[in-house]
Amino acid sequence: MKIIHLSDLHLGKRVHEFSMLDDQRYILKQILEHVAEEHPDAVILAGDIYDKPVPPAEAVQLFDQFLCGLAEQGVEVMIISGNHDSAERIAFGGKLMEHSGVHVSPVYDGDVKPVELEDEYGIVQFFLLPFIKPIHVRRCYAEDEIESYTDAMRTAISHMERNADARQVLVTHQFVTGAERSDSEEISVGGTDNVDVTVFDGFDYVALGHIHRPQRIMRDTVRYCGTPLKYSFSEAGHEKSLTVVELAEKGNVSIQHIPLTPKHDMREIRGAYMELTDRAYYRDMDREDYLHITLTDEEDIPDAVRKLQVIYPNLMKLDYDNARTRGNQVLQEIEAIEKKSPMELFAEFYETQNNQPMDEEQFRLMQEIMEQVWEDKA
């Protein structure tokens, strides 16, 4: 059985105030073309369909067109909601769409029934588990001891009706310990949203969403496919692709990647103003790409953004690297702070105020409080 694994479309997203809708429309059309060439049995969408719980109308229309394009090709579609989605909005109309081969995870209620497809090797069970927090699982299984995200995932999986003889595919949207993040992902309370990869033992393939860089976690069959587009300059060096999974007999899984070509790439360039504005420098360059430009001039260039946008219309970000900025520790500290989790920041604040670090009990208590605040956002 051939499966195409997608996630984190983030339809409606804006990057540095640039709307990505045209780029998303372009890449979804390209994905439909690859689907037509590959003839998969199923396409998985592992969460974060939209960038906001209440997406703009244009994003909803674009996703509707994409789903219609998949349904017209007769492919089965498996969809779950992610942490950026509204689970209720994603689930709306799910029962009706089943008749078109579009299977949508309902709001988590503790009862995850598999979608079953069959090929010459037998049955493949697809378990569609949307983004969950411990509070979601506690509501359904109050008798279980659920303190962490790993506990929640383990409990949710333990109550699935799994056929040991069938091949089993889990579709879920979580942060698995060890995954490499990008700047475009939402950071939660430090460490509390981690899920240990061992909870996925026994599944033939785990189709993950949430992390934007394509990668395997501990083994090839537990995998993030990554975003189809770059959404931050920390991803400038990433290669975006489609993940194609083939399940033969149980235990025999092969994985390949099909490169995706964006309408506009996202790149970083640097140099002096006169160098970057020299026609010889940019003559053979795609000047429509989304750019982060770092100027190395010692003196600021007046109205540099407007002047550079005459040549590079999709300039997203401009900064300087010179003696002044290298000596500016404040900016460096701000950038470092932005990368820290709330728990790390509070621990540093506590140590500064009290001239000693928190003890284990204080750390545990604060972590529980932050976890509760994080869950209350549900």
N, C-alpha and C positions, 0 to 999 in steps of 0.2 A: 504494500500500500504506500502510495506516494503522498507526502504531506508538504505543504509550504507553510513555514512558520514565520509569522509577522507579529510585530507589537509596536506600541508607542508611536502611533501615527501623529498624535497631538494635533489633530485638525483644528484650525483656527489659531494656532500659535503665532505670536509675534516675537521676533528676536531683535533686540535693540530698536524697537518700535517699527521694524519692518514686518509687514504682514507676509506670512509664508504660504498663503492660500494658493497662489498661482504655482508655486514650487510644489506644493502638495498635490495639486491637480495633475501636474506634469508627471510626478513620480508614480501616482496611482494608475495613470494611464499606462505607464511603462510596466508596472506590475501586472496589470491585466494582460498585456501582451506576452509577458513571460508565462503567466498562467495558461494562456492559450497554447503556447509552445510546449510546456511541460506536461500538460494534462494531468494534474494532480487529482487524487481522490478527495482531498480535503484541504482547505485553507484555514489556518489558525490565526486569530487575532487576539493576542494575549494581553489585552488591557491598554488603558490610556488611549482610547479611541479619539477622545477630544482632549484639549488642553485645559478646559475649564468645566466645572460641573454643569454650568449653564452656558453651552457653546453658542456662538453666533449663528444666525440662520444660514449663512453661506457655508459654514462648516458642516451643518446637518445635511444640507442639500448635497454637498460633495460626498459625504459618506453614503447617502442614499444612492447616488449614481454609482459609486463603487460597488455597493452590495448588489445592485441590479446587474452590473457588469459580470460579477461572479456568478450570480444565479442564472444568467443567460447562458453561461458556459456549462451549466449542470454540475458544478462542483459543490460539495458540501462545505458549509462555512461554520466554524466554531468561534464564538465571540464571548469574551468575558469583560467585565468592567475593571478598571484600574483605579489607583488612588486619586487620579485627576478627574475621573468620571463620576457622574451621579449614577449609582447602581440602579436606582429606580428608573431613570430615564433610559439607560442602556437596555434594561429588561423589558421596557414597554413594547408590546406587540410581539413578544417572543413566541407565544403559542401560535399566533397566526403565521409567523414567518417560517415555522417548522415545515409547513407545506411546500415551501420553496427551497428547502434544504439549508435554511439558515437557522442555526441552533444558538440561542443566546442564554447565557447563565442568568437565572433569576437572582433576585436579592437573596443573599445567603440566609437559609432557614434551617441549616443543619442536615438537610436531606439532598445530597448531590447525587442525582441519578445519572448513570452514564449514557452517553449517546453511542450507539453501537453500529459499526459498519463492518462489512464482511468482504473478504477477498479469498483467493485460492488457498491461503494459509489458515483461514478461519476468521474469528471475530477479533476486532480491535475495539476496545472500550476507551472512549474519550471522556474524562472527568473534567468538567468545566467549573473551576473554583475561582470565583472573583476575589479581588483584593479583600482580605479580612484582617481585623485586629482582634486581640484577645477578647475584647468586650463583646464582639459579634458572636464568638463561639461560646462564651460563658452564658449568653442568653439562651442558647439551645441546649447546652450540657452543663447545667449548674452543678451537677454532682462531680464533675471532673475537676482536677486541680490544674487550673490554667493561669499561669502567671506571666509567661513570656510569649513572644510571637512563635517561637519553636513549639511550645506547648500547644498553642492554638492550632498550628498547622498539623501537628501530630494527631490531635484529637479529631480535627476535621477529616483527615485521611482515614483514621481508624474506623470511622462510621460510614465509609463508602462501601458499597456492595461490589467488591472486586472479585472477578473470576480468575482464579489462579492459572487456568489453562489458556486464557485469552491474553493477547498483547494489550498492554495498558499504557495509555498516554494521559499524563496530567497536564492541564493547562492552568497556570496560575500566575499571579502578579505580586511578587514579593521581593525583598532584598535578601539574597542568600549570602551568608557569611563568606567573605573572600572575593566577592565581585568588585571589579574596578569601576568606580563611579566617574561621571562626567559633571561639568559645572551646570549643565542644563537640567539636572535631576533635583527633585525636592529632597532636602535634608531633614530628617526627623530627629528626635531625641537620640543622642549618641549611643549607638549600640543596641537600643531597646527594640528596634524593628528587625534585627537580624534573625534569619531562620537558618538553622543548621541543615546542611545538605543531606545528612543521614536520614532525615524524615522521608526522603524520596526513594529510599531503597525499595526495590521490587517493581518500580515502574520501568517500562521499556524505553520511554522517552518522556522528558519533562520539558515542556515548552514554556519558558519563563518570559515574563515581561517586567518592566520597571527600570532596568539598567540600559543605558543608551549605547554602550559599547558592545559589539558582538563578542561573545566569549563562552567558553565551557567552564563549568564549575566542578572540579574534581574528576569528572569523567565526561566523555564526549556526549553522552546521552542526557546530561542535565545542562541546558544551554539557554543563554540569552541570544536572541537574534539581532538585538540592537534596533535603533531607529532606521527608517529608510532614508532619512535626511539628517544632515548635521544641524544641530540646534544650539551649539556654542563653539567658541573658538578653541576650547579644550579638545574638541573633536576634529579639528582641522586636519590632523594626520590620519584619521580613521578611514577605513575603506568600508563603505556601506554596501550591503548585499542582501539578497534573498537567501534564506536557509531552506534547503530542500532535504527532506528526511525520507528515506525509504525503509519501510519495515517489511522484511521478508519473514521467514519462520521465526518463532520466538527466540530472542537472543541475538538475532542477526539484524543489525541496524547500520545503515550507511548514511553519511551526511555529506552534502556538497553545498557550495556557495555560488550564487550567480551575482556578479557585480551589478550595482545600480549606478546609473549616470544621472546626476542631478541637472536641473535646468541651469542653476548657478552653483558653482562650487563655493566653499567657504575656505578662505586662505588668509595667511598672515604674511605681510611683506614689511621690510624695514630698510631704511637708508636715509640719506640727506634729502631735503626737499628738492634741490636742483637735480639730484640723481633720479628721483622718482617721477619728476615731471619732464624728463628728457625723453623725447619721442623714441630714441633708440632703445630706451629701457622698456617701454610698454608696447612697442610696435607689434610684437608677436604674442602679446598677452591677451587673455580673455578679460577685458576690462569690465565686463558685466558681473564678474564674480563678487560675492560678498567678502569684503576685505576688512581686516584689522591692520591698520598701518601704524608703524612705530617710526617716528622721525628721530634722527640722531643729531639734528642741528643743536648747537649749544644755545642759540637764541630762538624763542618761540616765533613761529611764522604767523603774522597777522592774518586773521580770517582763513586759517589753513584748511578747515573742513570744507568751506564753500569752494575754495580754489581747487582743492583736490577732487571734489565731486564733479568738477567739469570734465576731468579725465576718468575718474573712477566713480561712476554714478551710484554704485551700491556700497560706498564706504559706510561701514557700520560703526567702527570704533577707531579713534585716533588717540595716540598717546606719544610721549617723548621718552627717549632713553639718552640721557646726557649726564654731565657732572651734577647738575642741579637735582634731577630726579633720582639718581643713584644715591645721592646723599640725603634724600627725603625719607627718613625712617618712618614718618607718620603714614605715608601712603602704603609703604610695605606692610606696616602693622595692620592697617585696615584690610588689605587684601588677605593677610593671614587670618584675621578674625573672621572674615566672611566664609572661610573654609572650615571653621570649627563648628561643632555641634553645640546645641544649647547646654548640654550636660558638661562639656568641656569648658565652656565659658563660665558657667556657674561655679565649677570647681576652682577655676583660677581666681574668680572674684572672691570666693570664700577664703582662699589662702591669702589673698592680698589684705583682706579685712582683718583676719585673725592671726596672721603670721604663722599659720600651720595648716596643713592639708586636712580635709575631712577624714574622719575615720571610716571604717567599713560600714558601721551602722548608719552614720549620717549620709554616706554616699548611697546606700541602699534606699533609705527613706526618701531622699531627694529624687532618686531615679523613679521610685513608685509614684511620687507626686507628678513628675513630668510625664510619666506614662499615662496617668489618669487624665491630665490636661490634653495630651495627644489623642487619647481615645475619645474624649468628649467632643472632638472635632468631627466625629463620625456622624 
